Amino acid sequence: MKRLALLFLPLLLTGCATPLLGPGCTRFGRNGQLCLLPPSALPPVEGSHMVKVTHDGREDAFLGLLHIDSRKLELAGLSLFGTSLFDLNYDGTTVTSVPADSKLKPEMLVAMLELSLADPKLLQEHLHGLTLKTAADGGQEKRDLYEGDHLIAHLERSLKPLDQSTMSIEIPPLGIEVEMAPLAGERSVP
């Protein structure tokens, strides 16, 4: 009887385990995954935004410099005094961040940018255990990401060229809100 129980134990544990992440995927929610798109699947952009992040009642602000072309996605974070906070790079295969900081989850930042910017049809193919719902209302595009019937993320973006667009991201399960506003004088990438 003990041997029989030992044979079934791995099967029982497998049924309780969280699904393994696929290559290039980031976990959202309990079991959902978003597998990152290559930079070539994103619209090209070159712009600067003031970024305000609120988490657990604590507010931080920094300047975000975003560059996306067909080969790479780069995001640099600078303090309001111009000091470098981080430099994130994604080449379609690997996400790197300097400095490597456990608080900064570079794959999650790339995933949030992709959820905000990528074509919803392309995104849906890269979601596993998640559903993306989109709507446009009064010059705003809204995107809601669900795991089952639980809201994982709510994103809003003004329907302007990306480098002139305001964006907001809410992640209710983590109590995180991000607001991004373009800096004055920025111009669109054709």
Residue frames as a rotation matrix with the C-alpha (Angstrom) as fourth column:
MET 1
0.570 0.822 0.000 0.00
0.822 -0.570 0.000 0.00
0.000 0.000 -1.000 0.00
LYS 2
0.432 -0.495 -0.754 2.87
0.142 -0.788 0.599 2.39
-0.891 -0.366 -0.270 0.85
ARG 3
-0.646 -0.699 0.305 4.54
0.382 0.050 0.923 1.65
-0.661 0.713 0.235 -2.49
LEU 4
-0.131 0.707 0.695 1.29
0.980 -0.014 0.198 2.33
0.150 0.707 -0.691 -4.32
ALA 5
0.775 0.395 -0.492 0.94
0.523 -0.839 0.150 5.67
-0.354 -0.374 -0.857 -2.49
LEU 6
-0.028 -0.883 -0.468 4.53
0.098 -0.468 0.878 6.59
-0.995 -0.021 0.100 -3.44
LEU 7
-0.616 -0.152 0.773 3.75
0.740 0.224 0.634 5.86
-0.270 0.963 -0.025 -7.10
PHE 8
0.240 0.835 0.496 0.76
0.909 -0.372 0.186 8.24
0.340 0.406 -0.848 -7.10
LEU 9
0.312 -0.148 -0.939 2.44
0.647 -0.690 0.324 11.02
-0.696 -0.708 -0.120 -5.09
PRO 10
-0.767 -0.623 -0.155 4.22
0.322 -0.581 0.747 12.59
-0.556 0.523 0.646 -8.10
LEU 11
-0.546 0.642 0.537 0.93
0.667 -0.054 0.743 12.64
0.506 0.764 -0.399 -10.03
LEU 12
0.465 0.740 -0.485 -0.84
0.882 -0.344 0.321 14.37
0.070 -0.577 -0.813 -7.15
LEU 13
0.003 -0.556 -0.831 1.93
0.501 -0.719 0.482 16.92
-0.865 -0.418 0.276 -6.74
THR 14
-0.870 -0.298 0.393 1.96
0.476 -0.298 0.827 17.63
-0.129 0.907 0.401 -10.48
GLY 15
-0.075 0.940 0.334 -1.75
0.835 -0.124 0.536 18.40
0.545 0.319 -0.776 -10.37
CYS 16
0.674 0.321 -0.665 -1.15
0.695 -0.582 0.423 20.98
-0.252 -0.747 -0.615 -7.60
ALA 17
-0.304 -0.923 -0.236 1.92
0.740 -0.385 0.551 22.59
-0.600 -0.007 0.800 -9.13
THR 18
0.413 0.299 -0.860 1.88
-0.220 -0.884 -0.413 25.98
-0.883 0.360 -0.299 -10.80
PRO 19
0.892 -0.072 0.446 2.40
0.437 0.394 -0.809 25.64
-0.118 0.916 0.383 -14.57
LEU 20
-0.062 -0.992 -0.113 6.00
0.743 -0.122 0.659 26.12
-0.667 -0.043 0.744 -15.67
LEU 21
0.406 0.118 -0.906 6.81
-0.316 -0.912 -0.261 29.31
-0.857 0.392 -0.333 -17.50
GLY 22
0.782 -0.136 0.608 7.40
0.599 0.433 -0.674 28.95
-0.171 0.891 0.420 -21.19
PRO 23
-0.317 -0.948 0.031 10.56
0.911 -0.295 0.290 30.42
-0.266 0.120 0.957 -22.76
GLY 24
-0.876 -0.130 0.465 10.33
0.302 -0.898 0.319 34.20
0.377 0.420 0.826 -22.93
CYS 25
0.091 0.994 0.061 7.18
0.385 -0.092 0.918 34.27
0.919 -0.060 -0.391 -20.78
THR 26
-0.874 -0.240 0.422 6.29
-0.240 -0.542 -0.806 36.32
0.422 -0.805 0.416 -17.70
ARG 27
-0.559 0.678 -0.478 3.78
0.802 0.589 -0.103 35.27
0.211 -0.441 -0.872 -15.07
PHE 28
-0.718 0.497 0.488 0.64
-0.482 -0.860 0.167 37.35
0.503 -0.115 0.857 -14.62
GLY 29
0.364 0.877 0.315 -1.78
-0.848 0.173 0.501 36.45
0.385 -0.449 0.806 -11.87
ARG 30
0.414 -0.123 0.902 -1.73
-0.645 0.659 0.386 33.02
-0.642 -0.742 0.193 -10.34
ASN 31
0.092 -0.327 0.941 -1.26
0.360 0.892 0.274 30.84
-0.928 0.314 0.199 -13.43
GLY 32
0.934 0.339 0.109 -1.43
0.226 -0.328 -0.917 33.23
-0.275 0.882 -0.383 -16.41
GLN 33
-0.107 -0.994 0.031 1.49
0.579 -0.037 0.815 33.95
-0.808 0.106 0.579 -18.70
LEU 34
0.910 0.186 -0.371 2.37
-0.187 -0.614 -0.767 36.53
-0.370 0.767 -0.524 -21.32
CYS 35
0.218 -0.846 0.487 5.06
0.810 0.435 0.393 35.46
-0.544 0.309 0.780 -23.76
LEU 36
0.032 -0.270 -0.962 6.97
-0.039 -0.962 0.269 38.52
-0.999 0.028 -0.041 -24.96
LEU 37
0.913 0.251 0.323 6.63
0.339 -0.025 -0.940 39.73
-0.228 0.968 -0.108 -28.54
PRO 38
-0.135 -0.965 0.224 9.75
0.983 -0.102 0.153 40.66
-0.125 0.241 0.963 -30.51
PRO 39
-0.384 -0.060 -0.921 10.44
0.236 -0.971 -0.035 44.42
-0.893 -0.231 0.387 -30.75
SER 40
-0.999 -0.028 -0.043 9.60
-0.035 -0.226 0.974 44.26
-0.037 0.974 0.224 -34.48
ALA 41
-0.411 0.910 -0.049 5.96
0.800 0.386 0.459 43.49
0.437 0.149 -0.887 -33.51
LEU 42
0.086 0.387 -0.918 5.69
0.792 -0.586 -0.173 46.80
-0.605 -0.712 -0.356 -31.64
PRO 43
0.844 0.194 0.500 5.15
0.474 -0.706 -0.526 50.23
0.251 0.681 -0.687 -33.15
PRO 44
-0.237 -0.969 0.072 8.38
0.826 -0.240 -0.509 52.26
0.511 -0.061 0.858 -33.41
VAL 45
0.870 0.478 0.121 8.62
0.335 -0.753 0.566 55.06
0.362 -0.452 -0.815 -30.87
GLU 46
-0.412 -0.908 -0.079 11.14
0.740 -0.282 -0.610 57.52
0.532 -0.310 0.788 -29.52
GLY 47
0.282 0.607 0.743 9.91
0.002 -0.775 0.632 59.58
0.959 -0.176 -0.220 -26.60
SER 48
-0.854 -0.513 -0.088 10.26
0.152 -0.084 -0.985 60.87
0.497 -0.854 0.150 -23.07
HIS 49
0.261 0.965 0.005 7.64
0.152 -0.046 0.987 60.57
0.953 -0.257 -0.159 -20.36
MET 50
-0.532 -0.216 0.819 7.34
-0.772 -0.272 -0.574 61.66
0.347 -0.938 -0.022 -16.76
VAL 51
-0.123 0.422 -0.898 6.49
0.086 0.906 0.414 58.46
0.989 -0.026 -0.148 -14.90
LYS 52
-0.342 0.108 0.933 4.76
-0.905 -0.303 -0.297 58.37
0.251 -0.947 0.202 -11.52
VAL 53
-0.303 0.165 -0.939 4.52
0.063 0.986 0.153 55.03
0.951 -0.013 -0.309 -9.70
THR 54
-0.094 0.345 0.934 2.34
-0.959 -0.282 0.008 54.55
0.266 -0.895 0.358 -6.62
HIS 55
-0.041 0.038 -0.998 2.74
0.043 0.998 0.036 51.37
0.998 -0.041 -0.043 -4.56
ASP 56
0.019 0.150 -0.989 1.46
0.924 0.375 0.075 50.82
0.382 -0.915 -0.131 -1.03
GLY 57
0.836 0.439 -0.330 0.78
0.534 -0.790 0.302 54.56
-0.128 -0.429 -0.894 -0.66
ARG 58
0.060 -0.897 -0.437 4.37
0.256 -0.409 0.876 55.45
-0.965 -0.165 0.205 -1.60
GLU 59
0.945 0.311 0.103 4.84
0.201 -0.301 -0.932 57.61
-0.259 0.902 -0.347 -4.68
ASP 60
-0.134 -0.990 -0.042 7.99
0.364 -0.089 0.927 57.72
-0.921 0.109 0.373 -6.82
ALA 61
0.908 0.365 -0.208 8.59
-0.038 -0.420 -0.907 59.72
-0.418 0.831 -0.367 -9.98
PHE 62
-0.183 -0.977 0.113 11.24
0.231 0.069 0.971 59.44
-0.956 0.204 0.213 -12.68
LEU 63
0.178 0.113 -0.977 11.92
-0.852 -0.479 -0.211 60.40
-0.492 0.871 0.011 -16.27
GLY 64
0.193 -0.055 0.980 11.46
0.230 0.973 0.009 57.50
-0.954 0.223 0.201 -18.71
LEU 65
-0.134 -0.308 -0.942 13.22
-0.874 -0.412 0.259 57.53
-0.468 0.858 -0.214 -22.08
LEU 66
0.257 0.358 0.898 11.73
0.041 0.924 -0.380 54.92
-0.966 0.134 0.223 -24.43
HIS 67
-0.252 -0.330 -0.910 13.13
-0.928 -0.184 0.324 53.78
-0.274 0.926 -0.260 -27.77
ILE 68
0.145 0.294 0.945 11.59
0.054 0.951 -0.304 50.96
-0.988 0.095 0.122 -29.83
ASP 69
-0.097 -0.121 -0.988 12.70
-0.974 -0.194 0.119 49.95
-0.206 0.973 -0.099 -33.31
SER 70
0.627 0.449 -0.636 12.56
-0.648 0.754 -0.106 46.67
0.432 0.479 0.764 -35.24
ARG 71
0.018 -0.745 -0.667 15.62
-0.008 0.667 -0.745 45.28
1.000 0.019 0.007 -33.42
LYS 72
-0.672 -0.393 -0.628 15.37
0.609 0.191 -0.770 46.45
0.422 -0.900 0.111 -29.82
LEU 73
0.624 0.735 0.265 13.39
0.294 -0.536 0.792 48.01
0.724 -0.416 -0.551 -27.03
GLU 74
-0.540 -0.803 -0.251 15.29
0.624 -0.181 -0.760 50.31
0.565 -0.567 0.599 -24.67
LEU 75
0.684 0.687 0.244 13.95
0.279 -0.557 0.782 52.02
0.673 -0.467 -0.573 -21.57
ALA 76
-0.533 -0.840 -0.102 16.12
0.509 -0.221 -0.832 54.28
0.677 -0.495 0.545 -19.46
GLY 77
0.660 0.698 -0.278 14.99
0.629 -0.311 0.712 55.58
0.411 -0.645 -0.645 -16.10
LEU 78
-0.481 -0.792 0.377 16.48
0.441 -0.590 -0.676 58.83
0.757 -0.159 0.633 -14.80
SER 79
-0.238 0.359 -0.902 15.88
0.910 -0.241 -0.336 60.59
-0.338 -0.902 -0.270 -11.50
LEU 80
0.785 0.600 0.153 14.35
0.618 -0.749 -0.238 64.04
-0.028 0.282 -0.959 -11.65
PHE 81
0.605 -0.667 -0.436 17.91
-0.295 -0.696 0.655 65.35
-0.740 -0.268 -0.618 -11.16
GLY 82
0.610 -0.304 -0.732 19.18
-0.770 -0.008 -0.638 63.43
0.188 0.953 -0.239 -14.22
THR 83
-0.399 -0.752 0.525 20.92
-0.838 0.532 0.125 60.58
-0.373 -0.389 -0.842 -12.37
SER 84
-0.323 0.227 -0.919 20.66
-0.611 0.692 0.386 57.20
0.723 0.686 -0.085 -14.09
LEU 85
0.073 0.439 0.895 18.38
-0.936 0.341 -0.091 54.80
-0.345 -0.831 0.436 -12.19
PHE 86
0.017 -0.069 0.997 18.28
0.109 0.992 0.067 51.88
-0.994 0.108 0.024 -14.62
ASP 87
-0.293 -0.086 -0.952 18.78
-0.924 -0.229 0.305 50.95
-0.244 0.970 -0.012 -18.26
LEU 88
0.065 0.447 0.892 16.61
-0.123 0.891 -0.437 48.15
-0.990 -0.081 0.113 -19.62
ASN 89
-0.428 -0.240 -0.871 17.22
-0.884 -0.088 0.458 46.45
-0.186 0.967 -0.175 -22.98
TYR 90
0.169 0.498 0.851 15.23
-0.090 0.867 -0.489 43.79
-0.981 0.006 0.192 -24.84
ASP 91
-0.580 -0.513 -0.633 16.50
-0.676 -0.130 0.725 42.35
-0.454 0.848 -0.271 -28.13
GLY 92
0.177 0.728 -0.663 13.65
-0.911 0.376 0.171 39.92
0.373 0.573 0.729 -28.76
THR 93
0.163 -0.202 -0.966 15.40
0.111 0.976 -0.185 37.12
0.980 -0.077 0.182 -26.90
THR 94
-0.234 -0.408 -0.882 16.89
0.915 0.215 -0.342 38.47
0.329 -0.887 0.323 -23.69
VAL 95
0.730 0.405 0.551 15.81
0.128 -0.873 0.472 41.18
0.672 -0.274 -0.688 -21.27
THR 96
-0.187 -0.826 -0.532 18.64
0.890 0.088 -0.448 42.83
0.416 -0.557 0.719 -19.36
SER 97
0.847 0.402 0.349 18.70
0.200 -0.848 0.491 45.61
0.493 -0.346 -0.798 -16.80
VAL 98
-0.287 -0.930 -0.229 21.60
0.787 -0.092 -0.611 47.62
0.547 -0.355 0.758 -15.41
PRO 99
-0.678 -0.651 0.342 21.92
-0.730 0.541 -0.417 47.72
0.087 -0.533 -0.842 -12.51
ALA 100
-0.364 0.525 -0.769 20.50
0.115 0.845 0.522 44.26
0.924 0.101 -0.368 -11.89
ASP 101
-0.781 0.207 0.590 18.02
-0.616 -0.416 -0.669 45.00
0.107 -0.886 0.452 -9.10
SER 102
-0.890 0.442 -0.115 15.68
0.452 0.887 -0.090 42.42
0.062 -0.132 -0.989 -7.59
LYS 103
-0.342 0.800 -0.493 13.01
0.217 -0.443 -0.870 45.12
-0.914 -0.405 -0.022 -7.04
LEU 104
-0.074 0.236 -0.969 13.04
-0.867 -0.496 -0.054 46.04
-0.494 0.836 0.241 -10.73
LYS 105
-0.035 0.140 0.990 11.53
0.241 0.962 -0.128 43.17
-0.970 0.234 -0.067 -12.66
PRO 106
-0.646 -0.333 -0.686 12.69
-0.448 -0.562 0.695 43.93
-0.618 0.757 0.214 -16.21
GLU 107
-0.926 0.342 0.159 10.56
0.354 0.642 0.680 41.24
0.131 0.686 -0.716 -17.88
MET 108
-0.105 0.931 -0.349 7.47
0.905 -0.056 -0.422 42.67
-0.413 -0.360 -0.837 -16.15
LEU 109
-0.134 -0.001 -0.991 8.29
-0.085 -0.996 0.013 46.19
-0.987 0.086 0.133 -17.38
VAL 110
-0.925 -0.205 -0.319 8.65
-0.333 0.036 0.942 44.94
-0.181 0.978 -0.102 -20.96
ALA 111
-0.689 0.722 0.068 5.41
0.720 0.671 0.177 42.96
0.082 0.171 -0.982 -20.62
MET 112
0.030 0.720 -0.693 3.54
0.628 -0.553 -0.548 46.05
-0.777 -0.419 -0.469 -19.33
LEU 113
-0.449 -0.239 -0.861 4.87
-0.443 -0.777 0.447 48.13
-0.776 0.583 0.243 -22.24
GLU 114
-0.995 0.076 -0.067 3.80
-0.018 0.518 0.855 45.45
0.099 0.852 -0.514 -24.70
LEU 115
-0.391 0.909 -0.145 0.34
0.892 0.336 -0.301 45.23
-0.225 -0.247 -0.943 -23.11
SER 116
0.050 0.374 -0.926 0.03
0.235 -0.906 -0.353 49.01
-0.971 -0.200 -0.133 -23.53
LEU 117
-0.201 -0.332 -0.922 1.42
-0.625 -0.681 0.382 49.35
-0.754 0.653 -0.070 -27.06
ALA 118
-0.936 -0.313 0.161 1.08
-0.097 0.670 0.736 46.14
-0.338 0.674 -0.657 -29.09
ASP 119
-0.446 0.785 -0.430 -1.75
-0.708 -0.015 0.706 45.25
0.547 0.620 0.562 -31.44
PRO 120
-0.079 0.479 0.874 -4.36
-0.909 0.325 -0.260 43.42
-0.409 -0.815 0.410 -29.29
LYS 121
0.850 0.396 -0.347 -4.72
-0.516 0.757 -0.402 40.65
0.103 0.520 0.848 -31.91
LEU 122
0.116 -0.898 -0.424 -0.99
-0.276 0.381 -0.883 39.87
0.954 0.219 -0.204 -31.69
LEU 123
-0.509 -0.296 0.808 -1.10
-0.824 -0.102 -0.557 40.03
0.247 -0.950 -0.192 -27.89
GLN 124
0.436 0.805 0.403 -3.96
-0.881 0.473 0.007 37.54
-0.185 -0.359 0.915 -27.62
GLU 125
0.734 -0.216 -0.644 -1.84
-0.214 0.826 -0.522 34.88
0.645 0.520 0.560 -29.36
HIS 126
-0.288 -0.952 -0.105 0.87
-0.045 0.123 -0.991 35.35
0.956 -0.281 -0.079 -26.69
LEU 127
-0.256 0.309 0.916 -1.44
-0.951 -0.252 -0.181 35.13
0.175 -0.917 0.358 -23.66
HIS 128
-0.460 0.104 -0.882 -1.84
0.045 0.995 0.093 31.82
0.887 0.003 -0.462 -21.83
GLY 129
-0.319 0.441 -0.839 -4.58
0.926 0.334 -0.176 31.52
0.203 -0.833 -0.515 -19.22
LEU 130
-0.574 0.079 -0.815 -5.36
0.284 -0.914 -0.289 35.21
-0.768 -0.398 0.502 -19.71
THR 131
0.110 0.657 0.746 -7.93
0.994 -0.066 -0.089 37.21
-0.010 0.751 -0.660 -21.68
LEU 132
-0.843 -0.383 -0.377 -7.45
0.355 -0.924 0.145 40.71
-0.404 -0.012 0.915 -23.05
LYS 133
0.241 0.932 0.272 -10.52
0.954 -0.176 -0.242 42.92
-0.178 0.318 -0.931 -23.53
THR 134
-0.829 -0.553 -0.077 -10.22
0.513 -0.810 0.285 46.24
-0.220 0.196 0.956 -25.36
ALA 135
0.386 0.914 0.129 -12.49
0.909 -0.352 -0.224 49.25
-0.160 0.204 -0.966 -25.87
ALA 136
-0.772 -0.517 0.369 -12.20
0.571 -0.819 0.047 52.81
0.278 0.248 0.928 -27.17
ASP 137
0.355 0.893 -0.277 -14.10
0.928 -0.299 0.224 55.63
0.117 -0.336 -0.934 -25.51
GLY 138
0.974 0.180 -0.142 -13.78
0.202 -0.966 0.161 59.40
-0.108 -0.185 -0.977 -25.87
GLY 139
0.624 -0.781 0.030 -10.27
-0.540 -0.458 -0.706 59.48
0.565 0.424 -0.708 -27.30
GLN 140
-0.105 -0.626 0.773 -9.03
-0.949 0.295 0.110 56.79
-0.297 -0.722 -0.625 -24.86
GLU 141
0.097 0.072 -0.993 -8.16
-0.425 0.905 0.025 53.17
0.900 0.420 0.119 -25.52
LYS 142
0.168 0.016 0.986 -8.83
-0.971 0.178 0.162 50.86
-0.173 -0.984 0.046 -22.58
ARG 143
-0.052 -0.254 -0.966 -7.36
-0.393 0.894 -0.214 47.40
0.918 0.368 -0.146 -22.13
ASP 144
0.328 0.192 0.925 -8.29
-0.936 0.198 0.291 45.00
-0.127 -0.961 0.245 -19.34
LEU 145
-0.391 -0.538 -0.747 -6.34
-0.527 0.796 -0.298 41.80
0.754 0.277 -0.595 -18.69
TYR 146
0.419 0.659 0.625 -8.23
-0.907 0.268 0.325 39.03
0.046 -0.703 0.710 -16.89
GLU 147
-0.860 -0.413 -0.299 -7.32
-0.368 0.909 -0.197 35.68
0.353 -0.060 -0.934 -15.41
GLY 148
-0.568 0.792 -0.225 -10.69
0.822 0.559 -0.106 33.94
0.042 -0.245 -0.969 -15.33
ASP 149
0.447 0.770 0.456 -12.99
0.671 -0.625 0.399 36.64
0.592 0.127 -0.796 -13.97
HIS 150
0.508 -0.361 -0.782 -10.26
0.653 -0.431 0.623 38.39
-0.562 -0.827 0.017 -11.93
LEU 151
0.947 -0.210 0.244 -8.94
0.002 -0.753 -0.658 41.71
0.322 0.624 -0.712 -13.23
ILE 152
0.410 -0.889 -0.205 -5.13
0.893 0.347 0.286 41.51
-0.183 -0.301 0.936 -13.35
ALA 153
-0.668 -0.650 -0.361 -4.35
0.525 -0.756 0.390 44.81
-0.527 0.071 0.847 -15.10
HIS 154
0.609 0.784 0.120 -6.23
0.697 -0.457 -0.552 47.86
-0.378 0.420 -0.825 -16.40
LEU 155
-0.557 -0.829 -0.050 -4.50
0.641 -0.468 0.609 50.07
-0.528 0.307 0.792 -18.98
GLU 156
0.711 0.703 -0.018 -5.64
0.538 -0.560 -0.630 53.34
-0.453 0.438 -0.777 -20.56
ARG 157
-0.517 -0.856 0.011 -3.89
0.622 -0.367 0.692 55.30
-0.588 0.364 0.722 -23.30
SER 158
0.219 0.546 -0.809 -4.89
-0.257 -0.767 -0.587 58.44
-0.941 0.336 -0.027 -25.16
LEU 159
0.469 0.056 0.882 -5.36
0.719 0.555 -0.417 57.85
-0.513 0.830 0.220 -28.88
LYS 160
0.810 -0.396 -0.433 -2.48
-0.517 -0.830 -0.208 60.05
-0.277 0.393 -0.877 -30.04
PRO 161
0.413 -0.771 -0.485 0.92
-0.270 0.405 -0.873 59.18
0.870 0.492 -0.041 -31.50
LEU 162
0.585 -0.096 -0.805 2.69
0.602 0.716 0.352 57.03
0.543 -0.691 0.477 -28.91
ASP 163
-0.472 -0.855 -0.213 5.32
0.799 -0.313 -0.514 59.58
0.373 -0.413 0.831 -27.97
GLN 164
-0.757 0.287 0.588 2.54
-0.327 -0.944 0.040 62.13
0.566 -0.162 0.808 -27.26
SER 165
0.135 0.886 -0.443 0.20
-0.036 0.451 0.892 59.73
0.990 -0.105 0.093 -25.52
THR 166
-0.301 -0.108 0.947 -0.65
-0.942 -0.122 -0.313 59.72
0.149 -0.987 -0.065 -21.82
MET 167
-0.107 0.215 -0.971 -0.91
-0.110 0.968 0.226 56.27
0.988 0.131 -0.080 -20.27
SER 168
-0.109 0.038 0.993 -2.05
-0.993 -0.041 -0.107 54.79
0.036 -0.998 0.042 -17.00
ILE 169
-0.221 -0.047 -0.974 -1.63
-0.165 0.986 -0.010 51.24
0.961 0.159 -0.226 -15.74
GLU 170
0.081 0.270 0.959 -3.31
-0.996 -0.025 0.091 49.75
0.049 -0.962 0.267 -12.68
ILE 171
-0.401 -0.195 -0.895 -2.43
-0.154 0.978 -0.143 46.33
0.903 0.081 -0.422 -11.30
PRO 172
0.350 0.688 0.636 -5.07
-0.698 -0.262 0.667 45.82
0.625 -0.677 0.388 -8.57
PRO 173
0.839 0.010 -0.544 -3.72
0.270 0.860 0.432 42.54
0.472 -0.509 0.719 -7.11
LEU 174
-0.060 -0.958 -0.280 -0.35
0.918 0.057 -0.392 44.24
0.391 -0.281 0.876 -6.43
GLY 175
0.620 0.379 -0.687 -1.74
0.658 -0.728 0.192 47.67
-0.428 -0.571 -0.701 -5.49
ILE 176
-0.501 -0.854 -0.139 0.37
0.544 -0.436 0.717 49.37
-0.673 0.284 0.683 -8.17
GLU 177
0.770 0.633 0.080 -0.58
0.478 -0.489 -0.729 52.38
-0.423 0.600 -0.680 -10.27
VAL 178
-0.445 -0.894 0.060 1.60
0.665 -0.284 0.691 53.89
-0.600 0.347 0.720 -13.00
GLU 179
0.776 0.610 -0.161 0.90
0.358 -0.635 -0.684 57.19
-0.520 0.473 -0.711 -14.76
MET 180
-0.359 -0.890 0.281 2.93
0.760 -0.104 0.641 58.39
-0.541 0.444 0.714 -17.75
ALA 181
0.780 0.538 -0.320 2.72
0.286 -0.761 -0.583 61.84
-0.557 0.363 -0.747 -19.31
PRO 182
0.371 -0.671 0.642 4.80
0.883 0.041 -0.467 63.00
0.287 0.740 0.608 -22.31
LEU 183
-0.199 -0.522 -0.830 7.28
0.630 -0.717 0.300 65.79
-0.751 -0.463 0.471 -21.81
ALA 184
0.723 0.504 -0.472 6.48
0.046 -0.717 -0.695 69.02
-0.689 0.481 -0.542 -23.66
GLY 185
0.273 -0.608 -0.745 8.13
-0.840 -0.528 0.123 69.57
-0.468 0.593 -0.655 -27.01
GLU 186
-0.433 -0.422 0.797 8.33
-0.041 0.892 0.450 65.90
-0.901 0.162 -0.403 -28.02
ARG 187
-0.114 0.362 -0.925 7.76
-0.970 -0.243 0.024 65.02
-0.216 0.900 0.379 -31.69
SER 188
0.718 0.508 0.475 6.33
-0.383 0.859 -0.340 61.90
-0.581 0.062 0.812 -33.29
VAL 189
-0.591 -0.763 0.263 8.38
-0.217 0.464 0.859 59.27
-0.777 0.450 -0.440 -35.01
PRO 190
-0.177 0.567 -0.805 7.02
-0.977 -0.199 0.075 58.97
-0.118 0.799 0.589 -38.59
